[in-house]
Amino acid sequence: MKKLFTVTLFLLIYISSAFAQVEFEQIKNNRTEKLTVTGFFDYYPFGKYENNVYTGVFEPFLRDYARSAQYTVDWAPISTNYEDTVREMARHKEIDVLLGIYGDTSLYNDIKIIYPAAIDNPIHIVMLPEQINKIHTPSDLTNLKGAIHSKERFSDYINNKIKQLKIEYIDNSYDLYGKLIRGEIDYILTSIYFGTIETAKLGLRQQVAFSKQSLWTIPMFIGISKMSFHREYLSHTLTQLMSKQETPQRIKQDMIDLVNKAIKDYAGTVPPTYKTVEDIPNKIQNNQKEENK
């Protein structure tokens, strides 16, 4: 009986593996449907969808993967907003892959996560240069006023930590960094990659300072829709790819290249002249004096 049980178990495992392999090969050999992909639409360099073009750190990797797996990629725009798109992805078959998601985060509960992580998202502090060395841990921020760009995307764990701080959300980088330079806030929390590019665009690289160490580092993954027709093949092949050390190394190097390119492209940008609240009445008074002359 024991031998019979062993043989039966072996046959079941073999047959199951054989069927799985057949399924993978069938999908691979009959891939006429497009692979529909989306991700962050306004959180560059993690992802941006503009003028019907998707760009970001995951795009080169996904493009090469699709070519080797014989997929045609259809970059899906965000129909309403990012959160709604993720929720729709969990209920429908239209989107197959979501580029850039966080683990243990309720928004992604219905999305299959591909392990290991594709890249990390380190969260740093930005302050005026003379203040930056005073902060070493999150507890040092307790009595200070901070701000975050409303486009930043963090995990539930980090968002819960942020709730313990005095934080406001600002909708654009110009006003965000203006508040810091005028002294209306003490610090900004930002992804080192997103923040570096935003300060480069504003010409503020020399006017502000980033912490040398991150306060938190959030692993970022590739997600697969559980409703996707290609889910088994995608899960199998992407997990194999992510398990290779060179894959996340390649994605990180792509990130470094994107950030360095932005720094180079915006070199020489003249920074804004932010006026303090005290300067505004003085400017009005001086203008009135000039008019009276």
C-alpha positions as CSV (number, residue, x, y, z in Angstrom):
1,M,0.0,0.0,0.0
2,K,2.8,2.4,0.9
3,K,4.5,1.8,-2.5
4,L,1.2,2.3,-4.3
5,F,0.6,5.5,-2.4
6,T,4.1,6.7,-3.3
7,V,3.6,5.9,-7.0
8,T,0.2,7.6,-7.1
9,L,1.5,10.7,-5.4
10,F,4.4,10.8,-7.9
11,L,2.0,10.5,-10.8
12,L,-0.2,13.2,-9.5
13,I,2.7,15.6,-9.1
14,Y,4.1,14.7,-12.5
15,I,0.7,15.1,-14.2
16,S,0.1,18.5,-12.4
17,S,3.5,19.7,-13.5
18,A,2.9,18.5,-17.0
19,F,-0.4,20.3,-17.3
20,A,1.2,23.5,-15.9
21,Q,3.9,23.3,-18.5
22,V,1.4,22.7,-21.3
23,E,-0.6,25.7,-20.1
24,F,2.5,27.9,-20.1
25,E,3.5,26.6,-23.6
26,Q,-0.1,27.1,-24.9
27,I,-0.1,30.7,-23.7
28,K,3.4,31.3,-25.1
29,N,2.6,29.8,-28.5
30,N,-0.8,31.4,-29.0
31,R,0.0,34.9,-27.7
32,T,-2.1,37.0,-30.1
33,E,-3.7,39.2,-27.4
34,K,-2.0,42.3,-26.2
35,L,-0.5,42.5,-22.8
36,T,-2.1,45.5,-21.1
37,V,0.1,47.3,-18.7
38,T,-0.2,50.3,-16.4
39,G,1.3,51.9,-13.3
40,F,1.9,55.2,-11.6
41,F,0.7,57.9,-14.0
42,D,2.2,61.1,-12.3
43,Y,4.9,59.8,-10.0
44,Y,8.0,60.0,-12.2
45,P,10.5,58.4,-12.3
46,F,8.4,55.4,-11.1
47,G,5.8,56.1,-13.8
48,K,4.3,58.9,-15.9
49,Y,1.6,58.7,-18.6
50,E,1.7,61.8,-20.8
51,N,0.7,62.5,-24.5
52,N,-0.3,58.8,-24.8
53,V,3.2,57.7,-23.9
54,Y,4.2,55.8,-20.7
55,T,7.7,56.4,-19.3
56,G,9.4,55.5,-16.1
57,V,11.9,53.1,-14.6
58,F,10.0,49.9,-15.3
59,E,9.4,50.7,-19.0
60,P,12.8,49.4,-20.4
61,F,12.5,46.1,-18.4
62,L,8.9,45.5,-19.4
63,R,9.6,46.3,-23.0
64,D,12.5,43.8,-23.1
65,Y,10.4,41.2,-21.3
66,A,7.5,41.6,-23.7
67,R,9.9,41.2,-26.7
68,S,11.4,38.0,-25.3
69,A,8.0,36.6,-24.4
70,Q,6.5,37.6,-27.7
71,Y,3.9,40.0,-26.2
72,T,2.7,43.2,-27.7
73,V,2.4,45.8,-25.0
74,D,-0.6,48.1,-24.7
75,W,0.1,50.9,-22.2
76,A,-3.2,51.6,-20.6
77,P,-3.9,55.2,-19.5
78,I,-5.3,56.0,-16.1
79,S,-9.1,56.5,-16.7
80,T,-10.0,58.4,-13.6
81,N,-7.3,58.3,-10.9
82,Y,-4.6,55.8,-9.8
83,E,-6.5,54.3,-6.9
84,D,-9.7,53.7,-9.0
85,T,-7.6,52.1,-11.7
86,V,-6.0,49.6,-9.2
87,R,-9.4,48.7,-7.9
88,E,-10.8,48.2,-11.4
89,M,-7.8,46.0,-12.2
90,A,-8.8,43.7,-9.4
91,R,-12.3,43.3,-10.8
92,H,-11.8,43.1,-14.6
93,K,-9.6,41.5,-17.2
94,E,-8.6,44.7,-19.1
95,I,-5.3,45.2,-17.3
96,D,-2.7,42.5,-16.9
97,V,0.3,44.1,-15.2
98,L,0.7,46.9,-12.7
99,L,4.1,48.4,-12.5
100,G,5.2,49.5,-9.0
101,I,3.1,48.3,-6.0
102,Y,3.7,48.0,-2.2
103,G,3.3,44.9,-0.1
104,D,1.0,44.8,3.0
105,T,-0.9,47.8,1.6
106,S,-4.7,47.5,1.4
107,L,-5.0,49.1,-2.1
108,Y,-3.2,46.1,-3.6
109,N,-4.9,43.4,-1.6
110,D,-6.5,41.9,-4.7
111,I,-3.3,42.1,-6.9
112,K,-0.8,39.2,-7.0
113,I,2.6,40.5,-6.0
114,I,5.7,39.2,-7.9
115,Y,8.5,38.5,-5.4
116,P,11.2,39.5,-4.9
117,A,11.0,43.3,-5.1
118,A,11.9,45.0,-8.4
119,I,13.4,48.1,-6.7
120,D,13.4,50.0,-3.3
121,N,11.9,53.4,-2.7
122,P,13.9,55.2,0.0
123,I,12.1,58.0,1.8
124,H,14.4,60.9,2.8
125,I,14.1,64.2,4.6
126,V,14.7,67.5,2.7
127,M,15.7,70.5,4.8
128,L,17.6,73.7,4.5
129,P,21.3,72.8,4.5
130,E,22.1,74.3,7.9
131,Q,19.3,72.2,9.5
132,I,19.7,68.8,7.9
133,N,22.2,67.3,10.4
134,K,19.8,67.8,13.3
135,I,17.6,64.9,12.2
136,H,18.6,61.3,12.6
137,T,15.5,59.3,13.3
138,P,11.7,59.7,12.7
139,S,11.3,60.7,16.4
140,D,13.4,63.8,15.8
141,L,10.5,65.1,13.6
142,T,7.8,65.0,16.4
143,N,7.8,68.7,17.2
144,L,8.6,69.9,13.7
145,K,6.3,70.9,10.9
146,G,6.6,68.9,7.7
147,A,5.0,68.6,4.3
148,I,4.7,66.0,1.5
149,H,4.0,66.3,-2.2
150,S,0.5,65.0,-2.8
151,K,1.8,62.8,-5.7
152,E,4.0,60.8,-3.4
153,R,2.9,57.1,-3.0
154,F,3.8,55.3,0.2
155,S,2.9,52.0,1.8
156,D,0.3,51.7,4.5
157,Y,3.0,51.2,7.1
158,I,4.7,54.5,6.2
159,N,1.4,56.3,5.9
160,N,0.5,55.2,9.4
161,K,3.9,56.5,10.6
162,I,3.2,59.8,8.9
163,K,-0.1,60.2,10.7
164,Q,1.9,60.6,13.9
165,L,3.7,63.7,12.5
166,K,2.6,67.3,11.9
167,I,2.3,66.9,8.1
168,E,0.5,68.8,5.3
169,Y,0.1,67.8,1.7
170,I,1.0,70.2,-1.1
171,D,-0.2,69.8,-4.7
172,N,2.9,71.1,-6.5
173,S,6.6,71.2,-6.0
174,Y,6.9,75.0,-6.5
175,D,4.7,75.7,-3.5
176,L,6.1,72.7,-1.5
177,Y,9.7,73.9,-1.7
178,G,8.7,77.5,-1.4
179,K,7.2,76.7,2.1
180,L,10.5,75.1,3.1
181,I,12.7,78.0,1.9
182,R,10.5,80.6,3.5
183,G,10.6,78.7,6.8
184,E,6.9,78.0,6.9
185,I,7.7,74.3,7.3
186,D,10.8,72.6,8.7
187,Y,11.2,69.6,6.4
188,I,9.8,67.7,3.4
189,L,9.4,63.9,3.3
190,T,10.1,62.6,-0.2
191,S,11.3,59.6,-2.2
192,I,14.9,60.3,-2.9
193,Y,14.3,59.7,-6.6
194,F,11.2,61.8,-7.0
195,G,12.5,64.5,-4.8
196,T,15.9,64.7,-6.6
197,I,14.2,65.2,-9.9
198,E,11.7,67.7,-8.6
199,T,14.4,69.9,-7.0
200,A,16.5,69.6,-10.2
201,K,13.5,70.9,-12.3
202,L,13.2,73.9,-10.0
203,G,16.9,74.6,-9.9
204,L,17.0,74.1,-6.1
205,R,19.7,71.4,-5.9
206,Q,22.0,73.8,-4.1
207,Q,19.4,75.5,-1.9
208,V,18.2,72.4,-0.1
209,A,19.8,69.3,1.4
210,F,18.7,65.6,1.5
211,S,19.4,63.5,4.5
212,K,22.3,61.1,4.0
213,Q,20.3,58.1,5.3
214,S,16.7,57.2,4.5
215,L,14.1,57.3,7.3
216,W,12.3,54.3,5.6
217,T,12.9,52.2,2.6
218,I,9.9,50.7,0.9
219,P,10.3,47.6,-1.4
220,M,8.4,48.1,-4.7
221,F,7.0,45.2,-6.7
222,I,5.5,44.3,-10.0
223,G,1.8,43.2,-9.7
224,I,-0.3,40.8,-11.8
225,S,-4.1,40.9,-12.1
226,K,-5.6,37.8,-10.8
227,M,-8.3,38.1,-13.5
228,S,-5.7,38.2,-16.3
229,F,-5.8,35.4,-18.9
230,H,-2.0,35.4,-18.8
231,R,-1.7,35.4,-15.1
232,E,-0.1,31.9,-14.7
233,Y,2.5,32.5,-17.4
234,L,3.2,36.0,-16.2
235,S,3.5,34.9,-12.6
236,H,5.9,32.0,-13.5
237,T,8.2,33.9,-15.9
238,L,8.3,37.2,-14.0
239,T,9.1,35.4,-10.7
240,Q,11.9,33.6,-12.4
241,L,13.2,36.9,-13.8
242,M,13.0,38.8,-10.5
243,S,14.8,36.0,-8.8
244,K,17.9,36.6,-10.9
245,Q,20.1,39.1,-9.1
246,E,20.9,41.0,-12.3
247,T,17.2,41.9,-12.8
248,P,16.7,44.3,-9.9
249,Q,20.3,45.5,-10.4
250,R,19.4,46.4,-13.9
251,I,16.2,48.3,-12.8
252,K,18.1,50.2,-10.2
253,Q,20.7,51.2,-12.7
254,D,17.9,52.4,-15.0
255,M,16.7,54.5,-12.1
256,I,20.1,56.0,-11.5
257,D,20.4,56.8,-15.2
258,L,16.9,58.5,-15.2
259,V,17.8,60.6,-12.2
260,N,21.2,61.6,-13.5
261,K,19.7,62.5,-16.9
262,A,17.2,64.8,-15.2
263,I,19.9,66.5,-13.2
264,K,21.9,67.0,-16.4
265,D,18.9,68.2,-18.4
266,Y,17.9,70.8,-15.8
267,A,21.4,72.0,-15.0
268,G,21.6,75.8,-15.1
269,T,17.9,76.2,-14.2
270,V,17.5,79.5,-12.3
271,P,15.8,78.8,-9.0
272,P,12.6,80.7,-8.0
273,T,12.9,83.8,-5.9
274,Y,10.7,82.9,-3.0
275,K,9.6,85.9,-1.0
276,T,9.0,85.6,2.7
277,V,5.7,86.8,4.2
278,E,7.6,89.8,5.7
279,D,9.0,90.7,2.2
280,I,5.6,91.1,0.6
281,P,4.4,94.2,2.4
282,N,7.9,95.8,2.0
283,K,7.7,95.1,-1.7
284,I,4.3,96.7,-2.0
285,Q,5.4,99.7,0.0
286,N,8.5,100.1,-2.2
287,N,6.4,99.9,-5.3
288,Q,4.1,102.6,-4.0
289,K,7.1,104.8,-3.3
290,E,8.3,104.4,-6.8
291,E,4.9,105.3,-8.2
292,N,4.7,108.5,-6.0
293,K,8.0,109.7,-7.4
